[in-house]
Amino acid sequence: QVQLVESGGGLVQAGGSLRLSCAASGRTFSALGWFRQAPGKEREFVATMRWNGVSIAYAVSVKDRFTISRDNAKNTVDLQMNSLKPEDTAVYYCAAGAVGGPSDFLYNNWGQGTQVTVSS
């Protein structure tokens, strides 16, 4: 089992930035993804990367604003979010699995989530 703990959420004004971190421990895995779920909406894909740093992909809605990266010193996978919009408001989850990709069924370990709220 992989344990995932997200941090870094909060309240920010539109146009601002936040950096989310996902700390992983336990069994090894090959890929990590970030997903989000807004109130009343289904969970949606945000970004994914292989643990070795390749195969990075983003949702169209966040491409060029969000960056997924691995912090080797901290053993975390981070999501740098810039130019935030009110529609980015959601609970953000990190997930780990053997095969990364944009579909949540590809991941079998999930964190508890961290709230991101963007005010207009």
C-alpha positions as YAML, in Angstrom:
chain: A
units: angstrom
residues:
- id: 1
  name: GLN
  ca: [0.00, 0.00, 0.00]
- id: 2
  name: VAL
  ca: [1.16, 3.52, -0.78]
- id: 3
  name: GLN
  ca: [0.41, 6.34, 1.63]
- id: 4
  name: LEU
  ca: [-0.14, 9.75, 0.06]
- id: 5
  name: VAL
  ca: [-0.47, 13.04, 1.92]
- id: 6
  name: GLU
  ca: [-1.28, 16.28, 0.13]
- id: 7
  name: SER
  ca: [-0.44, 19.72, 1.44]
- id: 8
  name: GLY
  ca: [-0.31, 23.30, 0.24]
- id: 9
  name: GLY
  ca: [-3.94, 24.09, -0.42]
- id: 10
  name: GLY
  ca: [-5.57, 27.31, 0.67]
- id: 11
  name: LEU
  ca: [-7.39, 30.46, -0.35]
- id: 12
  name: VAL
  ca: [-5.93, 32.66, -3.07]
- id: 13
  name: GLN
  ca: [-7.18, 35.49, -5.26]
- id: 14
  name: ALA
  ca: [-7.65, 35.02, -8.97]
- id: 15
  name: GLY
  ca: [-4.36, 35.40, -10.78]
- id: 16
  name: GLY
  ca: [-2.41, 34.13, -7.78]
- id: 17
  name: SER
  ca: [-0.34, 30.99, -7.29]
- id: 18
  name: LEU
  ca: [-0.26, 27.96, -5.02]
- id: 19
  name: ARG
  ca: [2.06, 24.99, -4.82]
- id: 20
  name: LEU
  ca: [0.66, 21.62, -3.80]
- id: 21
  name: SER
  ca: [2.85, 18.80, -2.59]
- id: 22
  name: CYS
  ca: [2.17, 15.08, -2.43]
- id: 23
  name: ALA
  ca: [4.35, 13.11, -0.03]
- id: 24
  name: ALA
  ca: [4.47, 9.41, -0.80]
- id: 25
  name: SER
  ca: [5.57, 6.51, 1.37]
- id: 26
  name: GLY
  ca: [5.15, 2.76, 1.47]
- id: 27
  name: ARG
  ca: [5.29, 0.55, -1.59]
- id: 28
  name: THR
  ca: [6.91, 1.80, -4.76]
- id: 29
  name: PHE
  ca: [4.83, 2.95, -7.68]
- id: 30
  name: SER
  ca: [5.51, 4.06, -11.22]
- id: 31
  name: ALA
  ca: [3.23, 7.01, -11.79]
- id: 32
  name: LEU
  ca: [1.53, 9.77, -9.89]
- id: 33
  name: GLY
  ca: [-1.35, 11.94, -10.91]
- id: 34
  name: TRP
  ca: [-3.21, 14.98, -9.66]
- id: 35
  name: PHE
  ca: [-6.99, 15.11, -9.92]
- id: 36
  name: ARG
  ca: [-9.57, 17.58, -8.63]
- id: 37
  name: GLN
  ca: [-13.23, 17.59, -7.75]
- id: 38
  name: ALA
  ca: [-15.35, 20.71, -7.55]
- id: 39
  name: PRO
  ca: [-18.66, 20.78, -5.64]
- id: 40
  name: GLY
  ca: [-21.38, 19.06, -7.62]
- id: 41
  name: LYS
  ca: [-18.98, 17.89, -10.32]
- id: 42
  name: GLU
  ca: [-17.19, 14.66, -11.13]
- id: 43
  name: ARG
  ca: [-13.55, 14.18, -10.33]
- id: 44
  name: GLU
  ca: [-11.36, 15.30, -13.24]
- id: 45
  name: PHE
  ca: [-7.80, 14.78, -14.34]
- id: 46
  name: VAL
  ca: [-5.29, 17.59, -13.83]
- id: 47
  name: ALA
  ca: [-1.77, 16.28, -14.46]
- id: 48
  name: THR
  ca: [0.30, 13.12, -14.40]
- id: 49
  name: MET
  ca: [3.92, 12.05, -14.57]
- id: 50
  name: ARG
  ca: [5.95, 8.90, -14.29]
- id: 51
  name: TRP
  ca: [8.07, 8.74, -11.14]
- id: 52
  name: ASN
  ca: [11.22, 8.98, -13.29]
- id: 53
  name: GLY
  ca: [10.01, 12.33, -14.58]
- id: 54
  name: VAL
  ca: [8.86, 11.37, -18.07]
- id: 55
  name: SER
  ca: [5.44, 11.01, -19.68]
- id: 56
  name: ILE
  ca: [4.13, 14.30, -18.31]
- id: 57
  name: ALA
  ca: [0.62, 15.25, -19.39]
- id: 58
  name: TYR
  ca: [-1.85, 17.96, -18.45]
- id: 59
  name: ALA
  ca: [-5.53, 18.60, -18.83]
- id: 60
  name: VAL
  ca: [-6.24, 21.20, -21.49]
- id: 61
  name: SER
  ca: [-7.81, 23.47, -18.88]
- id: 62
  name: VAL
  ca: [-4.57, 23.77, -16.88]
- id: 63
  name: LYS
  ca: [-1.89, 23.40, -19.55]
- id: 64
  name: ASP
  ca: [0.57, 26.32, -19.56]
- id: 65
  name: ARG
  ca: [-0.61, 27.36, -16.07]
- id: 66
  name: PHE
  ca: [0.17, 24.29, -13.94]
- id: 67
  name: THR
  ca: [3.45, 22.38, -13.70]
- id: 68
  name: ILE
  ca: [3.92, 18.91, -12.22]
- id: 69
  name: SER
  ca: [7.38, 18.03, -10.95]
- id: 70
  name: ARG
  ca: [9.25, 15.76, -8.60]
- id: 71
  name: ASP
  ca: [11.23, 17.08, -5.66]
- id: 72
  name: ASN
  ca: [13.89, 14.45, -5.07]
- id: 73
  name: ALA
  ca: [15.11, 16.02, -1.84]
- id: 74
  name: LYS
  ca: [11.66, 15.93, -0.27]
- id: 75
  name: ASN
  ca: [10.45, 12.81, -2.08]
- id: 76
  name: THR
  ca: [7.32, 14.62, -3.18]
- id: 77
  name: VAL
  ca: [5.52, 15.25, -6.42]
- id: 78
  name: ASP
  ca: [4.47, 18.88, -6.59]
- id: 79
  name: LEU
  ca: [1.89, 20.80, -8.56]
- id: 80
  name: GLN
  ca: [2.78, 24.44, -9.16]
- id: 81
  name: MET
  ca: [-0.39, 26.33, -10.01]
- id: 82
  name: ASN
  ca: [-0.09, 29.80, -11.53]
- id: 83
  name: SER
  ca: [-2.64, 32.25, -12.93]
- id: 84
  name: LEU
  ca: [-5.33, 30.61, -10.86]
- id: 85
  name: LYS
  ca: [-8.96, 31.11, -11.83]
- id: 86
  name: PRO
  ca: [-12.15, 30.76, -9.77]
- id: 87
  name: GLU
  ca: [-12.99, 27.67, -11.82]
- id: 88
  name: ASP
  ca: [-9.86, 26.00, -10.41]
- id: 89
  name: THR
  ca: [-11.61, 25.88, -7.03]
- id: 90
  name: ALA
  ca: [-11.81, 22.23, -5.98]
- id: 91
  name: VAL
  ca: [-10.44, 19.57, -3.67]
- id: 92
  name: TYR
  ca: [-7.19, 18.39, -5.20]
- id: 93
  name: TYR
  ca: [-6.12, 14.77, -4.83]
- id: 94
  name: CYS
  ca: [-2.89, 13.02, -5.64]
- id: 95
  name: ALA
  ca: [-2.99, 9.40, -6.70]
- id: 96
  name: ALA
  ca: [-0.38, 6.73, -7.33]
- id: 97
  name: GLY
  ca: [-0.43, 3.69, -9.52]
- id: 98
  name: ALA
  ca: [1.52, 1.35, -11.74]
- id: 99
  name: VAL
  ca: [0.41, 3.01, -14.95]
- id: 100
  name: GLY
  ca: [-0.13, 6.75, -15.18]
- id: 101
  name: GLY
  ca: [-2.61, 8.50, -17.40]
- id: 102
  name: PRO
  ca: [-5.65, 10.76, -17.42]
- id: 103
  name: SER
  ca: [-8.17, 8.23, -16.10]
- id: 104
  name: ASP
  ca: [-8.70, 7.76, -12.39]
- id: 105
  name: PHE
  ca: [-9.14, 3.98, -12.73]
- id: 106
  name: LEU
  ca: [-5.40, 3.77, -13.54]
- id: 107
  name: TYR
  ca: [-4.58, 4.69, -9.93]
- id: 108
  name: ASN
  ca: [-5.23, 2.53, -6.90]
- id: 109
  name: ASN
  ca: [-3.86, 4.70, -4.10]
- id: 110
  name: TRP
  ca: [-5.35, 8.09, -3.22]
- id: 111
  name: GLY
  ca: [-4.63, 10.85, -0.76]
- id: 112
  name: GLN
  ca: [-7.25, 12.57, 1.38]
- id: 113
  name: GLY
  ca: [-7.23, 15.74, -0.70]
- id: 114
  name: THR
  ca: [-6.46, 19.40, -0.07]
- id: 115
  name: GLN
  ca: [-8.86, 22.28, -0.65]
- id: 116
  name: VAL
  ca: [-7.97, 25.01, -3.13]
- id: 117
  name: THR
  ca: [-10.25, 28.03, -3.23]
- id: 118
  name: VAL
  ca: [-9.75, 30.83, -5.75]
- id: 119
  name: SER
  ca: [-11.70, 34.01, -5.12]
- id: 120
  name: SER
  ca: [-12.71, 36.39, -7.89]
...
